[in-house]
Amino acid sequence: MAVTITRVFDLLQYNLENFPKEEFISGKIEGVWKKYSTQKICDTADALSRGLVTIGVGKGSRVAVMSHNRPEWNISDFAIMQLGAYQVPLYPTLAEHDIQFILENAEITVVFAADEAIYKKLKAVCDEHRPGVKIYTFNEVAGADHWETLVQAGAAQPEINLNEYREKVSKEDILTLIYTSGTTGTPKGVMLTHDNLVKNFENSAVLLPEGISKGLSFLPLSHIFERMVVYLYMYCNTGVYYAESLDTIVADIQFVKPNAFSTVPRLLEKVYEKIMEKGKALTGIKRGIFFWSVALAEKFEIESGWFYKFKLGVARKLVFKKWEEALGGNIVVIISGGAALNPRLARIFWASGMPVFEGYGLTETSPVITVNHFGNTMFGTVGTAIEGVEIKIAEDGEVLARGHAIMKGYYLRDDLTAETIDQDGWFHTGDIGEILQGKFLKITDRKKEIFKTAGGKYVAPQILENKFKETTLVEQVMVLGENRKFPAALIVPNFVALKAWAHKKGIGYSTDDQMISDPQVLEKFDQIVQYTCKDFGKWEQVKRFALLPKQWSIDGGELTPKLSLKRKVILEKNAAVIEKIYSDAESYKG
């Protein structure tokens, strides 16, 4: 009897019956590719499930996984869920106080940790606050229990009937608890069911045409976006390959030569910036052809006339073919999420033969609500609602969603659940948007991030910030101005590009710290600010800015793991700089 997928772990039997393969899930760990067949993943997950049963894990238990992307992440995920236990992903760089909160709040009894560094961090928290938690490591770590001991213990207990456990798991049961802190506040445990995820990957399958045989994964599996995409690959007969890290991505993409990968816009921006740097270094006719091709790409439309297509064919042969080769040469689909994608960037990638499909959603929506896909794409939007999901715009402009994607609620927080999901079942996203052509959703800003100037005018910072990032000299930017007379900006320059610009202009480059106060550099950024803001309303235009010497990062606390700005943290860390921006403006007027 053919497998019907109603629970996420049904994916294993579904793959085994329909398309077993030698390379089902593969990962590069410490420079070496480790490949698992479908059969091996199924057998190991079953043995691990039995091993977990021997240490008391059963339906409703809470088991955490704190690891970078690797095959063991999936093996442990399936092993946990087919027992009816809740899998709780922990992001590897979580602060100790967040680890403590999640371990206590979710009452976690077992944790899988990737390596020695994560093990030590976890053990320190457990020893002090949760001494009963059992920790198993994926790497061999001195003094720690290795996960293989559980696999072996389970393999020695074939009499444990896993079907008895699987049959007790319904599609409405909780699959996972995902703690989101977002940009502020105490972590909230989002309860997602098997049905949430199954319906999400089934209805997001419109993203992948047939023949997508290899998917590269590098965004963190501890976030629902990448986790759902990996389930989607499994559902669509696509082998999963985990890059070792973002530092090795170039080599890994050349090795795998994937047909698809998912990303956040910032990484696409970095790829584009590197390509543009190479283009600027060209001379003569090669330089001319390069920039002619880029200008052509910026005008890309999915439906275009024969003459444009002819010119694009020339550009692809002379320029864009090399761009494709830089990303392995076999890309059919790039999936973008987590933040707003610049429409200009989307057009350029499409023109170069690598379609980028932007989607939208939140952890609380499993995550996809809307997505662009082949035959249904509009640049500058996040696409149309997936089947089974409704969207509408509230009176204040907030995007509301309803349907199978919406979470069960926040764990032990009925008050927050009631605030977020209204009595009619509409989930309040916190994003502001509009619906174009009756079906395409366009997100304009975060409701909480829109600020009001002292003059009573509303400013949506994300739109401005995305415009700033079109300039190669700008690495990161945050627009601010709550209750101030005018908007201002904190800008982190792209120091590699700045060094090249300074060299070209004959300006001696000392250090990053010193260059941000160089008069010629400040004049250049003043020009960038004026040019970027010229098409915005007067009240929205950035009037003053400050250059900062150090990039914002996840480890530094200024970015979320999805690379979104933690605005409150950035405002606090740069309070003195911001005060100086406004006091200097006052004294200048005086």
C-alpha positions, 0 to 999 in steps of 0.5 A: 500500500502506497504511503500517504504523508500525514506526518513528517516522518512519513517522508522516510517510508515515502522516499524508500518506496518511491525513489531510494538513492545512494545520496539521500542526505550528504554533509561536509564535515571537517573538510570531508563529504559524508554521504548517506543512502535513503536506506541508511538514514531510515535504518539509523533513525530507527535504531536511534529511536529505539535507543531513545526509548531505552533512556525514557523518551516517548510521546510528549518528551522534549528533545533538543538538537543544537547543531550546525547543518549535517546529516545527523541533524535530520537523523535525530530529527526523524528519530525524535518525531516518530516517537511522538516527542517534540524536537526543539532546535537550538541555534548554535550561537544562542546566549547561555541565558537563552539556552537556560530559559529554553531548557527550563521552559520546554522541560528538555530531558535530552540534547544532541550537541554537534561538537566540543564547543557546543557541548561545553557551552551546554554542559556549563548551563546544564550543570548549573540549572538542569543537571538531569539533562542527558547530552549526546554529541555528534562529534567524538568529544572527550568525556561526553556520551557519543550519539552512536552509543544510543544508535548501538543500544537501539540496534540491540533492541529490535523487539522495540516496536516502533510502529506502536509509537508511530501509530499514536502520532496524529497529524495534529500532534506537535512536531516541534517547539521553535523558540523565536526571540526575533528582534526583541524580548524573551524567547517564545516557543512556537508550537508547530504540528505535523500537519503544519509542516506537511501542508506547507511543503506539499503546497510549496512544491510549486517552487520546484519543477521536475528534475531538481536532483540536488539541493544545497543547504547552508541556512540554519536548520534550526530555523523553520525556513530551511527546515521546511525547504529540506523537507520539501527537497525530500518530498520532491526527490531531491538529494540534500547536500549540506555545505560545511559553512558559509566560509566554504560555500564557494568550494562546496557549490562547485563540488555539488553543482546544485540545481537549487538552494535557498538563501537570504537576500544579503548573501545574494547581494554579496555574490552580486557585489563580488561580481561587480567588483570583477566587472569594474576591474575590466578594461576596454571592450570587455568592460563595456560589454559587462556593463551593457549586460548588467544594464540590460539585465536591470530591465528584465521582464519575464514576458519580453519581446524578441529583440530584448531576448536576442540581446539577452542571449548575447549577454548570457553567452558573453557575460552571464554564463560565467556568473552561472558557472560561479554558482556551479553551472546547474542552477534552476531555482534559487529560493529567497526568504527571511527579508526583502529582496531588492527587485533590481537584484531579482531581475539581474539574477533572472536575466542571468538564467538563475530565477530567484523566487521570493516567498514570505512567512514567519516561524508562526506560519510554518513558514510559507504564506506566499511565494512566487514560482514559475508562471506566477511571479511579480517582481517586487512582491512576495508572491501569491498565497499558497493553496489552503492559505488566505491573506488579507490586509487589515484597516491599518495595513497589517497583513493577516493570514489564515489557514493550515500554515498557522501555528497551534500557538505559543507554548504555555503562553495563551495570552500571547496566542490570543493577542496574535491569532484573533477569534476568526482565526486570522494570524496578525503578522506584524508586517505592513503590506498591500495586495497588487493585481488582486493576488500578489502580496507586497510587504512594505515594512514591519509594523513595529519598525515604522517610526514617526518623526517629531513632525508627525510623519511616518517613515518606513525604514526598510524601503530606504535601507533596501535602496541604500544597499543598491550601492556597492560602498554600503555594506549595512545600514539602519535608518532611524528617527523616532520622535526626531526632527528628521530621519538619520542613518547609521552606515557600515561601509563595504570596506573592501569596496571602499579600499578599491575606491580610495585606491582609484581616487589616489586617496591613501588608505590607512585603517577602517577606523580612520577612513570613516572620518576622511573628508573625501570619504564623508563627501562620497557618502554624502553624495550616496545619501543624497542620490539614494533619497532623491525619489523619496518624500522630503519627510522620509529623506535621510538628512544626516548619517554616521559611518561606523567602523565595524560590521554588525554580526550575529555574535555581536548581538546586532543581527538575528540568525536570519541576518535581520537588524536588531534595531533596539540593540543597534540604537543602544550600542550607538546612542552616543553617535546618534545623539551627536548626529542630532546635536551637530545638526542643531548647532549647525542650524544655530 
